[in-house]
Amino acid sequence: MTLDKESDGVTAQETAETSLNRSRNVRRKLADADDKSKEELAYAFLVVAAKELTTNKDTNALFGQLVAAQLRKLTPRNQAIARNRIQNILFKLEMEQMDAGSK
């Protein structure tokens, strides 16, 4: 499954960017609000976060987005190294799973 594949006309990247923009907006408002308003805005932020977590049930896709964001911070060479290491870990786990299944 690719993360940029469209689902209901919205890509996973667009969904992640929308969520990030919402949280940034809430954080900006928190910086300007008084204590009582901060509590109300914090609650609103938690409601938005909870909604995002319940609507995006594929945790593997979310984890993939997190890894992609972390990879973007690396140099191209280190991106290639990280991708290779991740693939090697996944390959080893698949082989172990297959070996365990054949016993």
Phi and psi restraints in degrees (range 20) as a CNS / XPLOR table:
assign (resid 1 and name C) (resid 2 and name N)
       (resid 2 and name CA) (resid 2 and name C) 1.0 -98.2 20.0 2
assign (resid 2 and name N) (resid 2 and name CA)
       (resid 2 and name C) (resid 3 and name N) 1.0 149.0 20.0 2
assign (resid 2 and name C) (resid 3 and name N)
       (resid 3 and name CA) (resid 3 and name C) 1.0 -76.6 20.0 2
assign (resid 3 and name N) (resid 3 and name CA)
       (resid 3 and name C) (resid 4 and name N) 1.0 -22.7 20.0 2
assign (resid 3 and name C) (resid 4 and name N)
       (resid 4 and name CA) (resid 4 and name C) 1.0 -93.6 20.0 2
assign (resid 4 and name N) (resid 4 and name CA)
       (resid 4 and name C) (resid 5 and name N) 1.0 7.2 20.0 2
assign (resid 4 and name C) (resid 5 and name N)
       (resid 5 and name CA) (resid 5 and name C) 1.0 -70.6 20.0 2
assign (resid 5 and name N) (resid 5 and name CA)
       (resid 5 and name C) (resid 6 and name N) 1.0 137.0 20.0 2
assign (resid 5 and name C) (resid 6 and name N)
       (resid 6 and name CA) (resid 6 and name C) 1.0 -77.2 20.0 2
assign (resid 6 and name N) (resid 6 and name CA)
       (resid 6 and name C) (resid 7 and name N) 1.0 141.5 20.0 2
assign (resid 6 and name C) (resid 7 and name N)
       (resid 7 and name CA) (resid 7 and name C) 1.0 -134.3 20.0 2
assign (resid 7 and name N) (resid 7 and name CA)
       (resid 7 and name C) (resid 8 and name N) 1.0 115.3 20.0 2
assign (resid 7 and name C) (resid 8 and name N)
       (resid 8 and name CA) (resid 8 and name C) 1.0 58.4 20.0 2
assign (resid 8 and name N) (resid 8 and name CA)
       (resid 8 and name C) (resid 9 and name N) 1.0 32.6 20.0 2
assign (resid 8 and name C) (resid 9 and name N)
       (resid 9 and name CA) (resid 9 and name C) 1.0 80.6 20.0 2
assign (resid 9 and name N) (resid 9 and name CA)
       (resid 9 and name C) (resid 10 and name N) 1.0 1.6 20.0 2
assign (resid 9 and name C) (resid 10 and name N)
       (resid 10 and name CA) (resid 10 and name C) 1.0 -125.7 20.0 2
assign (resid 10 and name N) (resid 10 and name CA)
       (resid 10 and name C) (resid 11 and name N) 1.0 127.8 20.0 2
assign (resid 10 and name C) (resid 11 and name N)
       (resid 11 and name CA) (resid 11 and name C) 1.0 -80.9 20.0 2
assign (resid 11 and name N) (resid 11 and name CA)
       (resid 11 and name C) (resid 12 and name N) 1.0 160.2 20.0 2
assign (resid 11 and name C) (resid 12 and name N)
       (resid 12 and name CA) (resid 12 and name C) 1.0 -61.9 20.0 2
assign (resid 12 and name N) (resid 12 and name CA)
       (resid 12 and name C) (resid 13 and name N) 1.0 -35.9 20.0 2
assign (resid 12 and name C) (resid 13 and name N)
       (resid 13 and name CA) (resid 13 and name C) 1.0 -64.9 20.0 2
assign (resid 13 and name N) (resid 13 and name CA)
       (resid 13 and name C) (resid 14 and name N) 1.0 -42.5 20.0 2
assign (resid 13 and name C) (resid 14 and name N)
       (resid 14 and name CA) (resid 14 and name C) 1.0 -62.6 20.0 2
assign (resid 14 and name N) (resid 14 and name CA)
       (resid 14 and name C) (resid 15 and name N) 1.0 -39.6 20.0 2
assign (resid 14 and name C) (resid 15 and name N)
       (resid 15 and name CA) (resid 15 and name C) 1.0 -64.1 20.0 2
assign (resid 15 and name N) (resid 15 and name CA)
       (resid 15 and name C) (resid 16 and name N) 1.0 -44.6 20.0 2
assign (resid 15 and name C) (resid 16 and name N)
       (resid 16 and name CA) (resid 16 and name C) 1.0 -63.8 20.0 2
assign (resid 16 and name N) (resid 16 and name CA)
       (resid 16 and name C) (resid 17 and name N) 1.0 -41.8 20.0 2
assign (resid 16 and name C) (resid 17 and name N)
       (resid 17 and name CA) (resid 17 and name C) 1.0 -64.8 20.0 2
assign (resid 17 and name N) (resid 17 and name CA)
       (resid 17 and name C) (resid 18 and name N) 1.0 -39.2 20.0 2
assign (resid 17 and name C) (resid 18 and name N)
       (resid 18 and name CA) (resid 18 and name C) 1.0 -62.4 20.0 2
assign (resid 18 and name N) (resid 18 and name CA)
       (resid 18 and name C) (resid 19 and name N) 1.0 -44.7 20.0 2
assign (resid 18 and name C) (resid 19 and name N)
       (resid 19 and name CA) (resid 19 and name C) 1.0 -62.7 20.0 2
assign (resid 19 and name N) (resid 19 and name CA)
       (resid 19 and name C) (resid 20 and name N) 1.0 -42.6 20.0 2
assign (resid 19 and name C) (resid 20 and name N)
       (resid 20 and name CA) (resid 20 and name C) 1.0 -63.9 20.0 2
assign (resid 20 and name N) (resid 20 and name CA)
       (resid 20 and name C) (resid 21 and name N) 1.0 -42.5 20.0 2
assign (resid 20 and name C) (resid 21 and name N)
       (resid 21 and name CA) (resid 21 and name C) 1.0 -63.3 20.0 2
assign (resid 21 and name N) (resid 21 and name CA)
       (resid 21 and name C) (resid 22 and name N) 1.0 -39.5 20.0 2
assign (resid 21 and name C) (resid 22 and name N)
       (resid 22 and name CA) (resid 22 and name C) 1.0 -61.6 20.0 2
assign (resid 22 and name N) (resid 22 and name CA)
       (resid 22 and name C) (resid 23 and name N) 1.0 -45.9 20.0 2
assign (resid 22 and name C) (resid 23 and name N)
       (resid 23 and name CA) (resid 23 and name C) 1.0 -67.4 20.0 2
assign (resid 23 and name N) (resid 23 and name CA)
       (resid 23 and name C) (resid 24 and name N) 1.0 -35.2 20.0 2
assign (resid 23 and name C) (resid 24 and name N)
       (resid 24 and name CA) (resid 24 and name C) 1.0 -64.5 20.0 2
assign (resid 24 and name N) (resid 24 and name CA)
       (resid 24 and name C) (resid 25 and name N) 1.0 -42.2 20.0 2
assign (resid 24 and name C) (resid 25 and name N)
       (resid 25 and name CA) (resid 25 and name C) 1.0 -62.1 20.0 2
assign (resid 25 and name N) (resid 25 and name CA)
       (resid 25 and name C) (resid 26 and name N) 1.0 -42.6 20.0 2
assign (resid 25 and name C) (resid 26 and name N)
       (resid 26 and name CA) (resid 26 and name C) 1.0 -64.6 20.0 2
assign (resid 26 and name N) (resid 26 and name CA)
       (resid 26 and name C) (resid 27 and name N) 1.0 -41.9 20.0 2
assign (resid 26 and name C) (resid 27 and name N)
       (resid 27 and name CA) (resid 27 and name C) 1.0 -63.6 20.0 2
assign (resid 27 and name N) (resid 27 and name CA)
       (resid 27 and name C) (resid 28 and name N) 1.0 -39.0 20.0 2
assign (resid 27 and name C) (resid 28 and name N)
       (resid 28 and name CA) (resid 28 and name C) 1.0 -62.4 20.0 2
assign (resid 28 and name N) (resid 28 and name CA)
       (resid 28 and name C) (resid 29 and name N) 1.0 -43.4 20.0 2
assign (resid 28 and name C) (resid 29 and name N)
       (resid 29 and name CA) (resid 29 and name C) 1.0 -64.7 20.0 2
assign (resid 29 and name N) (resid 29 and name CA)
       (resid 29 and name C) (resid 30 and name N) 1.0 -37.1 20.0 2
assign (resid 29 and name C) (resid 30 and name N)
       (resid 30 and name CA) (resid 30 and name C) 1.0 -61.7 20.0 2
assign (resid 30 and name N) (resid 30 and name CA)
       (resid 30 and name C) (resid 31 and name N) 1.0 -37.8 20.0 2
assign (resid 30 and name C) (resid 31 and name N)
       (resid 31 and name CA) (resid 31 and name C) 1.0 -63.6 20.0 2
assign (resid 31 and name N) (resid 31 and name CA)
       (resid 31 and name C) (resid 32 and name N) 1.0 -28.8 20.0 2
assign (resid 31 and name C) (resid 32 and name N)
       (resid 32 and name CA) (resid 32 and name C) 1.0 -98.2 20.0 2
assign (resid 32 and name N) (resid 32 and name CA)
       (resid 32 and name C) (resid 33 and name N) 1.0 -6.6 20.0 2
assign (resid 32 and name C) (resid 33 and name N)
       (resid 33 and name CA) (resid 33 and name C) 1.0 -93.7 20.0 2
assign (resid 33 and name N) (resid 33 and name CA)
       (resid 33 and name C) (resid 34 and name N) 1.0 159.4 20.0 2
assign (resid 33 and name C) (resid 34 and name N)
       (resid 34 and name CA) (resid 34 and name C) 1.0 -81.2 20.0 2
assign (resid 34 and name N) (resid 34 and name CA)
       (resid 34 and name C) (resid 35 and name N) 1.0 177.4 20.0 2
assign (resid 34 and name C) (resid 35 and name N)
       (resid 35 and name CA) (resid 35 and name C) 1.0 -58.0 20.0 2
assign (resid 35 and name N) (resid 35 and name CA)
       (resid 35 and name C) (resid 36 and name N) 1.0 -45.8 20.0 2
assign (resid 35 and name C) (resid 36 and name N)
       (resid 36 and name CA) (resid 36 and name C) 1.0 -64.9 20.0 2
assign (resid 36 and name N) (resid 36 and name CA)
       (resid 36 and name C) (resid 37 and name N) 1.0 -43.1 20.0 2
assign (resid 36 and name C) (resid 37 and name N)
       (resid 37 and name CA) (resid 37 and name C) 1.0 -65.1 20.0 2
assign (resid 37 and name N) (resid 37 and name CA)
       (resid 37 and name C) (resid 38 and name N) 1.0 -34.7 20.0 2
assign (resid 37 and name C) (resid 38 and name N)
       (resid 38 and name CA) (resid 38 and name C) 1.0 -60.9 20.0 2
assign (resid 38 and name N) (resid 38 and name CA)
       (resid 38 and name C) (resid 39 and name N) 1.0 -40.7 20.0 2
assign (resid 38 and name C) (resid 39 and name N)
       (resid 39 and name CA) (resid 39 and name C) 1.0 -63.8 20.0 2
assign (resid 39 and name N) (resid 39 and name CA)
       (resid 39 and name C) (resid 40 and name N) 1.0 -43.4 20.0 2
assign (resid 39 and name C) (resid 40 and name N)
       (resid 40 and name CA) (resid 40 and name C) 1.0 -64.9 20.0 2
assign (resid 40 and name N) (resid 40 and name CA)
       (resid 40 and name C) (resid 41 and name N) 1.0 -42.1 20.0 2
assign (resid 40 and name C) (resid 41 and name N)
       (resid 41 and name CA) (resid 41 and name C) 1.0 -69.6 20.0 2
assign (resid 41 and name N) (resid 41 and name CA)
       (resid 41 and name C) (resid 42 and name N) 1.0 -36.3 20.0 2
assign (resid 41 and name C) (resid 42 and name N)
       (resid 42 and name CA) (resid 42 and name C) 1.0 -63.0 20.0 2
assign (resid 42 and name N) (resid 42 and name CA)
       (resid 42 and name C) (resid 43 and name N) 1.0 -41.1 20.0 2
assign (resid 42 and name C) (resid 43 and name N)
       (resid 43 and name CA) (resid 43 and name C) 1.0 -62.6 20.0 2
assign (resid 43 and name N) (resid 43 and name CA)
       (resid 43 and name C) (resid 44 and name N) 1.0 -43.3 20.0 2
assign (resid 43 and name C) (resid 44 and name N)
       (resid 44 and name CA) (resid 44 and name C) 1.0 -62.3 20.0 2
assign (resid 44 and name N) (resid 44 and name CA)
       (resid 44 and name C) (resid 45 and name N) 1.0 -39.5 20.0 2
assign (resid 44 and name C) (resid 45 and name N)
       (resid 45 and name CA) (resid 45 and name C) 1.0 -62.8 20.0 2
assign (resid 45 and name N) (resid 45 and name CA)
       (resid 45 and name C) (resid 46 and name N) 1.0 -43.2 20.0 2
assign (resid 45 and name C) (resid 46 and name N)
       (resid 46 and name CA) (resid 46 and name C) 1.0 -64.1 20.0 2
assign (resid 46 and name N) (resid 46 and name CA)
       (resid 46 and name C) (resid 47 and name N) 1.0 -36.8 20.0 2
assign (resid 46 and name C) (resid 47 and name N)
       (resid 47 and name CA) (resid 47 and name C) 1.0 -64.0 20.0 2
assign (resid 47 and name N) (resid 47 and name CA)
       (resid 47 and name C) (resid 48 and name N) 1.0 -44.5 20.0 2
assign (resid 47 and name C) (resid 48 and name N)
       (resid 48 and name CA) (resid 48 and name C) 1.0 -63.2 20.0 2
assign (resid 48 and name N) (resid 48 and name CA)
       (resid 48 and name C) (resid 49 and name N) 1.0 -44.2 20.0 2
assign (resid 48 and name C) (resid 49 and name N)
       (resid 49 and name CA) (resid 49 and name C) 1.0 -62.6 20.0 2
assign (resid 49 and name N) (resid 49 and name CA)
       (resid 49 and name C) (resid 50 and name N) 1.0 -43.4 20.0 2
assign (resid 49 and name C) (resid 50 and name N)
       (resid 50 and name CA) (resid 50 and name C) 1.0 -63.3 20.0 2
assign (resid 50 and name N) (resid 50 and name CA)
       (resid 50 and name C) (resid 51 and name N) 1.0 -40.0 20.0 2
assign (resid 50 and name C) (resid 51 and name N)
       (resid 51 and name CA) (resid 51 and name C) 1.0 -63.3 20.0 2
assign (resid 51 and name N) (resid 51 and name CA)
       (resid 51 and name C) (resid 52 and name N) 1.0 -42.7 20.0 2
assign (resid 51 and name C) (resid 52 and name N)
       (resid 52 and name CA) (resid 52 and name C) 1.0 -62.6 20.0 2
assign (resid 52 and name N) (resid 52 and name CA)
       (resid 52 and name C) (resid 53 and name N) 1.0 -41.2 20.0 2
assign (resid 52 and name C) (resid 53 and name N)
       (resid 53 and name CA) (resid 53 and name C) 1.0 -67.2 20.0 2
assign (resid 53 and name N) (resid 53 and name CA)
       (resid 53 and name C) (resid 54 and name N) 1.0 -35.0 20.0 2
assign (resid 53 and name C) (resid 54 and name N)
       (resid 54 and name CA) (resid 54 and name C) 1.0 -82.2 20.0 2
assign (resid 54 and name N) (resid 54 and name CA)
       (resid 54 and name C) (resid 55 and name N) 1.0 -25.9 20.0 2
assign (resid 54 and name C) (resid 55 and name N)
       (resid 55 and name CA) (resid 55 and name C) 1.0 -84.4 20.0 2
assign (resid 55 and name N) (resid 55 and name CA)
       (resid 55 and name C) (resid 56 and name N) 1.0 -29.3 20.0 2
assign (resid 55 and name C) (resid 56 and name N)
       (resid 56 and name CA) (resid 56 and name C) 1.0 -101.2 20.0 2
assign (resid 56 and name N) (resid 56 and name CA)
       (resid 56 and name C) (resid 57 and name N) 1.0 84.4 20.0 2
assign (resid 56 and name C) (resid 57 and name N)
       (resid 57 and name CA) (resid 57 and name C) 1.0 -81.0 20.0 2
assign (resid 57 and name N) (resid 57 and name CA)
       (resid 57 and name C) (resid 58 and name N) 1.0 -14.0 20.0 2
assign (resid 57 and name C) (resid 58 and name N)
       (resid 58 and name CA) (resid 58 and name C) 1.0 -84.2 20.0 2
assign (resid 58 and name N) (resid 58 and name CA)
       (resid 58 and name C) (resid 59 and name N) 1.0 94.0 20.0 2
assign (resid 58 and name C) (resid 59 and name N)
       (resid 59 and name CA) (resid 59 and name C) 1.0 -66.3 20.0 2
assign (resid 59 and name N) (resid 59 and name CA)
       (resid 59 and name C) (resid 60 and name N) 1.0 -27.0 20.0 2
assign (resid 59 and name C) (resid 60 and name N)
       (resid 60 and name CA) (resid 60 and name C) 1.0 -65.6 20.0 2
assign (resid 60 and name N) (resid 60 and name CA)
       (resid 60 and name C) (resid 61 and name N) 1.0 -38.7 20.0 2
assign (resid 60 and name C) (resid 61 and name N)
       (resid 61 and name CA) (resid 61 and name C) 1.0 -65.7 20.0 2
assign (resid 61 and name N) (resid 61 and name CA)
       (resid 61 and name C) (resid 62 and name N) 1.0 -41.6 20.0 2
assign (resid 61 and name C) (resid 62 and name N)
       (resid 62 and name CA) (resid 62 and name C) 1.0 -64.3 20.0 2
assign (resid 62 and name N) (resid 62 and name CA)
       (resid 62 and name C) (resid 63 and name N) 1.0 -41.8 20.0 2
assign (resid 62 and name C) (resid 63 and name N)
       (resid 63 and name CA) (resid 63 and name C) 1.0 -63.5 20.0 2
assign (resid 63 and name N) (resid 63 and name CA)
       (resid 63 and name C) (resid 64 and name N) 1.0 -39.5 20.0 2
assign (resid 63 and name C) (resid 64 and name N)
       (resid 64 and name CA) (resid 64 and name C) 1.0 -60.7 20.0 2
assign (resid 64 and name N) (resid 64 and name CA)
       (resid 64 and name C) (resid 65 and name N) 1.0 -39.0 20.0 2
assign (resid 64 and name C) (resid 65 and name N)
       (resid 65 and name CA) (resid 65 and name C) 1.0 -65.3 20.0 2
assign (resid 65 and name N) (resid 65 and name CA)
       (resid 65 and name C) (resid 66 and name N) 1.0 -39.4 20.0 2
assign (resid 65 and name C) (resid 66 and name N)
       (resid 66 and name CA) (resid 66 and name C) 1.0 -63.3 20.0 2
assign (resid 66 and name N) (resid 66 and name CA)
       (resid 66 and name C) (resid 67 and name N) 1.0 -46.7 20.0 2
assign (resid 66 and name C) (resid 67 and name N)
       (resid 67 and name CA) (resid 67 and name C) 1.0 -61.5 20.0 2
assign (resid 67 and name N) (resid 67 and name CA)
       (resid 67 and name C) (resid 68 and name N) 1.0 -42.9 20.0 2
assign (resid 67 and name C) (resid 68 and name N)
       (resid 68 and name CA) (resid 68 and name C) 1.0 -59.9 20.0 2
assign (resid 68 and name N) (resid 68 and name CA)
       (resid 68 and name C) (resid 69 and name N) 1.0 -42.3 20.0 2
assign (resid 68 and name C) (resid 69 and name N)
       (resid 69 and name CA) (resid 69 and name C) 1.0 -63.9 20.0 2
assign (resid 69 and name N) (resid 69 and name CA)
       (resid 69 and name C) (resid 70 and name N) 1.0 -39.3 20.0 2
assign (resid 69 and name C) (resid 70 and name N)
       (resid 70 and name CA) (resid 70 and name C) 1.0 -69.1 20.0 2
assign (resid 70 and name N) (resid 70 and name CA)
       (resid 70 and name C) (resid 71 and name N) 1.0 -38.4 20.0 2
assign (resid 70 and name C) (resid 71 and name N)
       (resid 71 and name CA) (resid 71 and name C) 1.0 -62.6 20.0 2
assign (resid 71 and name N) (resid 71 and name CA)
       (resid 71 and name C) (resid 72 and name N) 1.0 -37.9 20.0 2
assign (resid 71 and name C) (resid 72 and name N)
       (resid 72 and name CA) (resid 72 and name C) 1.0 -61.2 20.0 2
assign (resid 72 and name N) (resid 72 and name CA)
       (resid 72 and name C) (resid 73 and name N) 1.0 -23.9 20.0 2
assign (resid 72 and name C) (resid 73 and name N)
       (resid 73 and name CA) (resid 73 and name C) 1.0 -79.4 20.0 2
assign (resid 73 and name N) (resid 73 and name CA)
       (resid 73 and name C) (resid 74 and name N) 1.0 -12.3 20.0 2
assign (resid 73 and name C) (resid 74 and name N)
       (resid 74 and name CA) (resid 74 and name C) 1.0 -91.3 20.0 2
assign (resid 74 and name N) (resid 74 and name CA)
       (resid 74 and name C) (resid 75 and name N) 1.0 162.0 20.0 2
assign (resid 74 and name C) (resid 75 and name N)
       (resid 75 and name CA) (resid 75 and name C) 1.0 -68.4 20.0 2
assign (resid 75 and name N) (resid 75 and name CA)
       (resid 75 and name C) (resid 76 and name N) 1.0 158.7 20.0 2
assign (resid 75 and name C) (resid 76 and name N)
       (resid 76 and name CA) (resid 76 and name C) 1.0 -54.5 20.0 2
assign (resid 76 and name N) (resid 76 and name CA)
       (resid 76 and name C) (resid 77 and name N) 1.0 -39.3 20.0 2
assign (resid 76 and name C) (resid 77 and name N)
       (resid 77 and name CA) (resid 77 and name C) 1.0 -64.6 20.0 2
assign (resid 77 and name N) (resid 77 and name CA)
       (resid 77 and name C) (resid 78 and name N) 1.0 -47.0 20.0 2
assign (resid 77 and name C) (resid 78 and name N)
       (resid 78 and name CA) (resid 78 and name C) 1.0 -68.2 20.0 2
assign (resid 78 and name N) (resid 78 and name CA)
       (resid 78 and name C) (resid 79 and name N) 1.0 -29.4 20.0 2
assign (resid 78 and name C) (resid 79 and name N)
       (resid 79 and name CA) (resid 79 and name C) 1.0 -61.4 20.0 2
assign (resid 79 and name N) (resid 79 and name CA)
       (resid 79 and name C) (resid 80 and name N) 1.0 -45.5 20.0 2
assign (resid 79 and name C) (resid 80 and name N)
       (resid 80 and name CA) (resid 80 and name C) 1.0 -63.2 20.0 2
assign (resid 80 and name N) (resid 80 and name CA)
       (resid 80 and name C) (resid 81 and name N) 1.0 -42.1 20.0 2
assign (resid 80 and name C) (resid 81 and name N)
       (resid 81 and name CA) (resid 81 and name C) 1.0 -63.6 20.0 2
assign (resid 81 and name N) (resid 81 and name CA)
       (resid 81 and name C) (resid 82 and name N) 1.0 -45.5 20.0 2
assign (resid 81 and name C) (resid 82 and name N)
       (resid 82 and name CA) (resid 82 and name C) 1.0 -62.9 20.0 2
assign (resid 82 and name N) (resid 82 and name CA)
       (resid 82 and name C) (resid 83 and name N) 1.0 -44.6 20.0 2
assign (resid 82 and name C) (resid 83 and name N)
       (resid 83 and name CA) (resid 83 and name C) 1.0 -60.0 20.0 2
assign (resid 83 and name N) (resid 83 and name CA)
       (resid 83 and name C) (resid 84 and name N) 1.0 -41.8 20.0 2
assign (resid 83 and name C) (resid 84 and name N)
       (resid 84 and name CA) (resid 84 and name C) 1.0 -63.4 20.0 2
assign (resid 84 and name N) (resid 84 and name CA)
       (resid 84 and name C) (resid 85 and name N) 1.0 -44.5 20.0 2
assign (resid 84 and name C) (resid 85 and name N)
       (resid 85 and name CA) (resid 85 and name C) 1.0 -65.5 20.0 2
assign (resid 85 and name N) (resid 85 and name CA)
       (resid 85 and name C) (resid 86 and name N) 1.0 -40.8 20.0 2
assign (resid 85 and name C) (resid 86 and name N)
       (resid 86 and name CA) (resid 86 and name C) 1.0 -62.6 20.0 2
assign (resid 86 and name N) (resid 86 and name CA)
       (resid 86 and name C) (resid 87 and name N) 1.0 -46.4 20.0 2
assign (resid 86 and name C) (resid 87 and name N)
       (resid 87 and name CA) (resid 87 and name C) 1.0 -60.8 20.0 2
assign (resid 87 and name N) (resid 87 and name CA)
       (resid 87 and name C) (resid 88 and name N) 1.0 -40.0 20.0 2
assign (resid 87 and name C) (resid 88 and name N)
       (resid 88 and name CA) (resid 88 and name C) 1.0 -64.2 20.0 2
assign (resid 88 and name N) (resid 88 and name CA)
       (resid 88 and name C) (resid 89 and name N) 1.0 -40.6 20.0 2
assign (resid 88 and name C) (resid 89 and name N)
       (resid 89 and name CA) (resid 89 and name C) 1.0 -62.3 20.0 2
assign (resid 89 and name N) (resid 89 and name CA)
       (resid 89 and name C) (resid 90 and name N) 1.0 -46.8 20.0 2
assign (resid 89 and name C) (resid 90 and name N)
       (resid 90 and name CA) (resid 90 and name C) 1.0 -63.1 20.0 2
assign (resid 90 and name N) (resid 90 and name CA)
       (resid 90 and name C) (resid 91 and name N) 1.0 -40.7 20.0 2
assign (resid 90 and name C) (resid 91 and name N)
       (resid 91 and name CA) (resid 91 and name C) 1.0 -62.2 20.0 2
assign (resid 91 and name N) (resid 91 and name CA)
       (resid 91 and name C) (resid 92 and name N) 1.0 -46.2 20.0 2
assign (resid 91 and name C) (resid 92 and name N)
       (resid 92 and name CA) (resid 92 and name C) 1.0 -60.8 20.0 2
assign (resid 92 and name N) (resid 92 and name CA)
       (resid 92 and name C) (resid 93 and name N) 1.0 -41.7 20.0 2
assign (resid 92 and name C) (resid 93 and name N)
       (resid 93 and name CA) (resid 93 and name C) 1.0 -64.7 20.0 2
assign (resid 93 and name N) (resid 93 and name CA)
       (resid 93 and name C) (resid 94 and name N) 1.0 -39.5 20.0 2
assign (resid 93 and name C) (resid 94 and name N)
       (resid 94 and name CA) (resid 94 and name C) 1.0 -63.5 20.0 2
assign (resid 94 and name N) (resid 94 and name CA)
       (resid 94 and name C) (resid 95 and name N) 1.0 -42.1 20.0 2
assign (resid 94 and name C) (resid 95 and name N)
       (resid 95 and name CA) (resid 95 and name C) 1.0 -65.3 20.0 2
assign (resid 95 and name N) (resid 95 and name CA)
       (resid 95 and name C) (resid 96 and name N) 1.0 -41.9 20.0 2
assign (resid 95 and name C) (resid 96 and name N)
       (resid 96 and name CA) (resid 96 and name C) 1.0 -62.0 20.0 2
assign (resid 96 and name N) (resid 96 and name CA)
       (resid 96 and name C) (resid 97 and name N) 1.0 -40.0 20.0 2
assign (resid 96 and name C) (resid 97 and name N)
       (resid 97 and name CA) (resid 97 and name C) 1.0 -64.9 20.0 2
assign (resid 97 and name N) (resid 97 and name CA)
       (resid 97 and name C) (resid 98 and name N) 1.0 -40.5 20.0 2
assign (resid 97 and name C) (resid 98 and name N)
       (resid 98 and name CA) (resid 98 and name C) 1.0 -67.1 20.0 2
assign (resid 98 and name N) (resid 98 and name CA)
       (resid 98 and name C) (resid 99 and name N) 1.0 -41.5 20.0 2
assign (resid 98 and name C) (resid 99 and name N)
       (resid 99 and name CA) (resid 99 and name C) 1.0 -64.1 20.0 2
assign (resid 99 and name N) (resid 99 and name CA)
       (resid 99 and name C) (resid 100 and name N) 1.0 -39.9 20.0 2
assign (resid 99 and name C) (resid 100 and name N)
       (resid 100 and name CA) (resid 100 and name C) 1.0 -66.6 20.0 2
assign (resid 100 and name N) (resid 100 and name CA)
       (resid 100 and name C) (resid 101 and name N) 1.0 -32.9 20.0 2
assign (resid 100 and name C) (resid 101 and name N)
       (resid 101 and name CA) (resid 101 and name C) 1.0 -73.5 20.0 2
assign (resid 101 and name N) (resid 101 and name CA)
       (resid 101 and name C) (resid 102 and name N) 1.0 -23.5 20.0 2
assign (resid 101 and name C) (resid 102 and name N)
       (resid 102 and name CA) (resid 102 and name C) 1.0 -90.0 20.0 2
assign (resid 102 and name N) (resid 102 and name CA)
       (resid 102 and name C) (resid 103 and name N) 1.0 -3.7 20.0 2
